[in-house]
Amino acid sequence: MPLPHLTQARAPLTCEIDAVNEYGEPLQIAIPAERALTVYVDKRELVTLMTLGAHPELLVLGYLRNQRLVRDAAEIESITVDWDVGAAAVKTRHGIADIDEKTARKVVTTGCGQGSVFGGLMDEVDQIELPADACITQAQLYGLVNTIRLKETTYKSAGSVHACALFSLAAAEPEMLLFVEDVGRHNAIDTIAGWMAMNLLAPTLPTACGSLPPEGAAAPADWQSQIRGPGWSGSEVPTLSRQPSGLVFYTTGRLTSEMVIKSAQMGVPIVVSRSGITQMGHQVAQAVGLCAIGRATNRRFVCYAQPGRLKLQPDLAGPRLRAPETA
C-alpha cells in the first residue's frame, strides 16, 4: 500500500513581541509561536496538541503510532493540516478498530503541560525487541553532542523549547537524520516517529506527494530517483526499506518512562539526553535492553543503563577534574 498523502503546513516557529528589560528599556524579542492543533481521525475528534507547528503532519502521524492507534503509515490515507482552523484531519483506509476502547483509558504523564497516553503505559513493552548488536563508541557520542551544540536552533534565538534529533551511526561520524524542536519533548519525539514511519519503516520517501524531505532531514542519496509523484498504486509503490540498527535518539529533556518507551517502540536502541533519567525510565531501559546516556554535555556523560552498548574510550574524556582541597 502507498504512503499517506501529507500536506506541507509548516508554520512560523517564532513571533516578535514588544518587551521591557531590567533597565526599563523597550525591546523586540522572538518567542516560540505555540499554537493548538486539534486532531480529527475519520471526522472524530481525538486530541488537541500544543505545538510550534514545524512538521505538524509528521507530529500527528508519530503521535498515532506512539499511541499504538496505528501500526504502519500505510494504514492512513491522508493527513491534512489547516492552520486557519487549527485542525488536522486524518483519513484512514479502513478505520481504527476499537478506537473508543483504545482511547477510553488515559495515563497522565510527566510531559510538558501534562501529556497523556492512551491505554496502559507499560502495555506491550515486554514484546519490544531491540537490535542486539547496536552500539555507540565514546568518540561517536562526543561527535553527536558536538553536532547538537553547533546546530542553529530556535532555542538559541527564542528559548522555551525542547529539541530531539535522530542520528545514524552507519558511518564513522554520526549523521543527523532529523532535528526537531517543539514546546514539549514528547511532540518532538512523536514528530521523529512520524518521519521514521515515512522514511525508514515504510518506503524511503519523504511524503507521498513527492516533495522534498522535511527541514532538517537528510534524504537518502538517491531520493530523486525514488520519488514517483502522487497517486502511486500497485507495482509503482517502492519496496519497503529496512530500518538500520545503528540509530541513536537525542533529547534535551529528561528520560522519563514515556520517553524511553517511545524510543524503544521506534526501534531505537540508544538514547542520549542532556538531562537525567527517572527511576521508572531506568527500569524500562534495563528491561528492554536500551542504552540510556544522560548528562551529556561537552565530554561529560553518565551511562545509566546497558553500558555494554557503549564502547568506552576513556582517554578521549581528557584529564579528570580534581576535587577542591579542604582545609
C-alpha positions as CSV (number, residue, x, y, z in Angstrom):
1,M,0.0,0.0,0.0
2,P,1.2,3.5,-0.7
3,L,2.3,6.0,1.9
4,P,-0.3,8.6,3.1
5,H,-0.5,12.0,1.4
6,L,0.7,14.7,3.7
7,T,0.1,18.4,3.3
8,Q,3.1,20.7,4.0
9,A,1.5,23.2,6.5
10,R,4.7,24.3,8.3
11,A,4.0,27.3,10.5
12,P,6.4,30.1,11.6
13,L,8.3,28.8,14.7
14,T,8.7,32.2,16.3
15,C,7.0,35.6,16.6
16,E,8.2,39.0,17.6
17,I,6.8,40.8,20.7
18,D,7.5,44.1,22.5
19,A,9.1,43.7,25.9
20,V,11.0,45.6,28.5
21,N,14.3,44.7,30.0
22,E,15.7,45.1,33.6
23,Y,16.6,48.8,32.8
24,G,13.2,49.7,31.6
25,E,14.3,49.8,28.0
26,P,11.9,48.7,25.3
27,L,13.0,45.9,23.0
28,Q,11.7,43.5,20.5
29,I,12.4,39.8,21.1
30,A,11.5,36.5,19.5
31,I,9.4,33.9,21.4
32,P,8.2,30.5,20.3
33,A,4.9,30.6,18.4
34,E,2.9,28.0,20.4
35,R,-0.4,27.0,18.8
36,A,-3.2,24.5,19.2
37,L,-3.7,21.7,16.7
38,T,-6.9,19.6,17.1
39,V,-6.6,16.1,15.6
40,Y,-9.6,14.5,14.0
41,V,-9.5,10.8,12.9
42,D,-12.1,10.0,10.4
43,K,-14.1,13.1,11.5
44,R,-13.9,12.0,15.2
45,E,-12.1,14.5,17.5
46,L,-9.2,12.7,19.2
47,V,-6.9,15.2,20.9
48,T,-5.6,18.8,20.9
49,L,-1.8,19.1,20.7
50,M,0.0,22.3,21.6
51,T,2.9,22.7,19.1
52,L,5.2,25.0,17.3
53,G,3.9,23.6,14.0
54,A,7.3,22.8,12.5
55,H,6.2,19.5,10.9
56,P,2.5,19.1,12.0
57,E,1.7,16.2,9.7
58,L,4.7,14.1,10.9
59,L,3.7,15.0,14.5
60,V,0.2,13.7,14.0
61,L,1.4,10.5,12.3
62,G,4.0,9.9,15.0
63,Y,1.5,10.6,17.7
64,L,-0.9,8.0,16.3
65,R,2.0,5.4,16.1
66,N,3.4,6.1,19.5
67,Q,-0.1,5.9,21.0
68,R,-0.4,2.5,19.3
69,L,-3.5,3.5,17.4
70,V,-1.9,2.7,14.1
71,R,0.9,0.2,13.4
72,D,2.0,1.4,10.0
73,A,1.9,4.7,8.0
74,A,0.1,2.8,5.2
75,E,-3.0,2.4,7.3
76,I,-3.5,6.2,6.8
77,E,-4.7,7.6,3.5
78,S,-4.0,11.3,4.2
79,I,-3.2,13.9,6.9
80,T,-4.4,17.4,6.1
81,V,-3.4,20.3,8.3
82,D,-5.2,23.7,8.1
83,W,-3.8,26.3,10.4
84,D,-6.7,28.7,9.6
85,V,-8.9,26.5,11.8
86,G,-6.1,24.8,13.8
87,A,-7.1,21.3,12.8
88,A,-5.5,18.1,11.4
89,A,-7.8,15.8,9.5
90,V,-6.7,12.2,9.4
91,K,-8.3,9.9,6.9
92,T,-7.6,6.2,7.5
93,R,-8.0,3.5,4.9
94,H,-10.1,1.1,6.9
95,G,-10.7,2.9,10.2
96,I,-9.1,2.2,13.6
97,A,-10.5,-0.9,15.2
98,D,-11.9,-0.4,18.8
99,I,-10.9,3.2,18.9
100,D,-13.3,4.0,21.6
101,E,-11.9,1.3,23.8
102,K,-8.3,2.2,23.0
103,T,-8.8,5.8,23.9
104,A,-11.0,5.3,27.0
105,R,-8.1,4.8,29.4
106,K,-5.6,7.6,29.8
107,V,-2.4,8.0,31.8
108,V,-1.3,11.5,32.8
109,T,2.5,11.7,32.1
110,T,5.3,13.9,33.2
111,G,5.3,15.6,29.8
112,C,5.4,19.4,29.5
113,G,1.9,20.6,30.0
114,Q,0.9,17.2,31.5
115,G,0.6,15.0,28.5
116,S,-1.4,11.8,28.4
117,V,-1.0,8.3,26.9
118,F,-4.0,6.2,25.8
119,G,-4.1,2.8,27.3
120,G,-1.6,1.3,29.8
121,L,1.8,3.0,29.8
122,M,3.6,-0.4,30.0
123,D,1.4,-2.3,27.5
124,E,3.4,-4.3,25.0
125,V,6.8,-3.2,26.5
126,D,7.7,-6.9,27.1
127,Q,7.2,-7.5,23.3
128,I,9.8,-5.0,22.2
129,E,13.0,-6.5,20.7
130,L,15.8,-4.0,20.0
131,P,18.8,-4.8,17.7
132,A,21.2,-6.9,19.9
133,D,24.4,-5.7,18.1
134,A,23.7,-1.9,18.2
135,C,26.4,0.1,20.0
136,I,28.0,3.5,20.1
137,T,31.6,4.5,20.7
138,Q,32.6,7.2,23.0
139,A,34.0,9.1,20.0
140,Q,30.7,8.9,18.2
141,L,28.9,10.1,21.4
142,Y,31.1,13.2,21.5
143,G,30.6,13.8,17.8
144,L,26.8,13.6,18.3
145,V,26.8,16.0,21.2
146,N,29.1,18.5,19.3
147,T,26.7,18.4,16.3
148,I,23.9,19.4,18.6
149,R,26.0,22.1,20.1
150,L,26.8,23.7,16.7
151,K,23.2,23.5,15.4
152,E,21.4,26.8,14.8
153,T,18.2,26.4,16.8
154,T,15.0,28.1,17.9
155,Y,16.2,27.6,21.4
156,K,19.2,29.8,20.8
157,S,17.1,32.6,19.3
158,A,13.9,32.4,21.4
159,G,14.4,29.8,24.2
160,S,11.5,27.9,25.8
161,V,11.5,24.8,23.6
162,H,12.8,21.2,23.7
163,A,14.8,19.6,21.0
164,C,15.1,16.0,19.8
165,A,17.2,14.5,17.0
166,L,17.7,11.2,15.2
167,F,21.2,10.1,14.3
168,S,22.5,7.3,12.2
169,L,25.8,5.5,13.1
170,A,26.2,3.9,9.7
171,A,29.4,5.9,9.1
172,A,32.3,6.7,11.4
173,E,30.8,10.1,12.2
174,P,27.2,10.3,13.4
175,E,24.8,11.6,10.7
176,M,21.9,13.7,11.8
177,L,18.8,12.4,10.0
178,L,16.3,14.8,11.6
179,F,16.3,17.6,14.1
180,V,13.0,18.8,15.7
181,E,12.1,21.5,18.2
182,D,8.8,21.9,19.9
183,V,7.2,23.2,23.0
184,G,7.4,19.7,24.6
185,R,9.9,16.9,24.1
186,H,7.0,14.4,23.6
187,N,5.9,16.4,20.5
188,A,9.4,16.4,19.2
189,I,9.9,12.6,19.6
190,D,6.5,12.0,18.1
191,T,7.5,14.0,15.0
192,I,10.6,11.9,14.7
193,A,8.5,8.8,14.9
194,G,6.3,10.2,12.1
195,W,9.4,10.8,10.0
196,M,10.7,7.3,10.6
197,A,7.3,5.9,9.6
198,M,7.6,7.7,6.3
199,N,11.3,7.1,5.6
200,L,12.5,4.0,7.4
201,L,9.7,1.8,8.5
202,A,7.9,2.3,5.1
203,P,9.0,3.2,1.6
204,T,12.0,5.5,1.8
205,L,10.2,8.7,0.7
206,P,9.6,12.0,2.4
207,T,5.9,12.2,1.6
208,A,3.5,10.5,-0.8
209,C,3.2,13.8,-2.8
210,G,6.8,13.6,-3.9
211,S,8.1,16.7,-2.1
212,L,11.5,17.4,-0.5
213,P,12.3,16.0,2.9
214,P,11.2,17.9,6.0
215,E,13.5,20.7,7.0
216,G,16.4,19.3,8.9
217,A,16.1,15.8,7.4
218,A,18.7,14.0,5.4
219,A,17.1,12.2,2.5
220,P,18.6,9.0,1.1
221,A,21.3,9.7,-1.5
222,D,19.1,8.5,-4.3
223,W,15.9,10.2,-3.2
224,Q,15.3,11.9,-6.5
225,S,15.1,8.5,-8.3
226,Q,12.7,7.2,-5.7
227,I,10.1,10.0,-6.0
228,R,7.3,8.9,-8.2
229,G,4.8,11.7,-7.6
230,P,1.2,11.4,-6.3
231,G,-1.1,8.6,-6.9
232,W,1.1,5.5,-6.7
233,S,-0.6,2.2,-7.0
234,G,0.3,-1.4,-7.4
235,S,3.8,-2.1,-8.7
236,E,4.6,1.6,-8.7
237,V,5.0,1.6,-4.9
238,P,8.7,1.4,-3.9
239,T,9.8,-1.6,-1.9
240,L,10.0,-1.4,1.8
241,S,13.3,-0.3,3.3
242,R,14.9,-2.0,6.3
243,Q,15.3,0.1,9.4
244,P,19.0,0.4,10.2
245,S,20.1,-0.9,13.6
246,G,22.6,1.9,14.3
247,L,20.1,4.6,15.3
248,V,20.5,7.0,18.2
249,F,17.9,9.3,19.6
250,Y,18.9,12.6,21.3
251,T,16.8,14.8,23.5
252,T,17.3,17.9,25.6
253,G,14.7,16.6,28.1
254,R,14.8,14.1,30.9
255,L,14.5,10.4,30.2
256,T,11.1,9.5,31.7
257,S,9.4,6.2,31.3
258,E,7.3,7.5,28.4
259,M,10.4,8.9,26.6
260,V,12.2,5.5,27.0
261,I,9.1,3.5,25.9
262,K,8.6,5.7,22.8
263,S,12.2,5.3,21.8
264,A,12.0,1.5,22.3
265,Q,8.7,1.4,20.3
266,M,10.5,3.2,17.5
267,G,13.2,0.5,17.5
268,V,15.9,2.9,18.6
269,P,18.4,1.1,21.0
270,I,20.4,4.1,22.2
271,V,19.1,7.3,23.8
272,V,21.2,10.3,24.7
273,S,19.9,13.1,26.9
274,R,21.3,16.5,28.1
275,S,19.3,15.9,31.2
276,G,18.9,12.9,33.6
277,I,16.7,9.9,34.0
278,T,13.8,8.9,36.3
279,Q,13.6,5.6,38.2
280,M,10.9,4.2,36.0
281,G,12.7,5.3,32.9
282,H,15.8,3.4,34.2
283,Q,13.8,0.3,34.9
284,V,12.2,0.3,31.4
285,A,15.6,0.8,29.7
286,Q,17.1,-2.1,31.6
287,A,14.1,-4.3,30.8
288,V,14.1,-3.7,27.1
289,G,17.9,-3.5,26.6
290,L,18.1,0.2,25.8
291,C,21.3,2.1,26.4
292,A,20.4,5.3,28.3
293,I,23.0,8.0,28.4
294,G,22.4,11.3,30.3
295,R,24.1,14.5,31.5
296,A,25.7,14.5,28.1
297,T,27.4,17.9,27.7
298,N,30.9,18.5,26.2
299,R,32.9,15.5,27.3
300,R,30.9,14.5,30.3
301,F,28.1,11.9,30.5
302,V,26.6,9.2,32.6
303,C,25.6,5.9,31.2
304,Y,22.6,4.9,33.3
305,A,21.6,1.6,31.6
306,Q,23.0,-1.1,29.3
307,P,26.6,0.1,29.3
308,G,27.5,-2.9,27.2
309,R,26.2,-0.9,24.2
310,L,28.8,1.9,24.9
311,K,32.3,1.3,23.7
312,L,34.3,3.3,26.2
313,Q,37.4,5.3,25.2
314,P,38.3,7.0,28.5
315,D,41.4,8.7,27.0
316,L,39.1,10.9,25.0
317,A,37.5,12.3,28.2
318,G,40.5,14.4,29.0
319,P,42.1,15.0,32.4
320,R,40.0,14.1,35.4
321,L,38.9,17.2,37.3
322,R,40.4,17.3,40.8
323,A,38.1,18.0,43.7
324,P,38.9,21.2,45.6
325,E,41.0,20.7,48.6
326,T,39.5,21.4,52.0
327,A,41.5,22.9,54.9
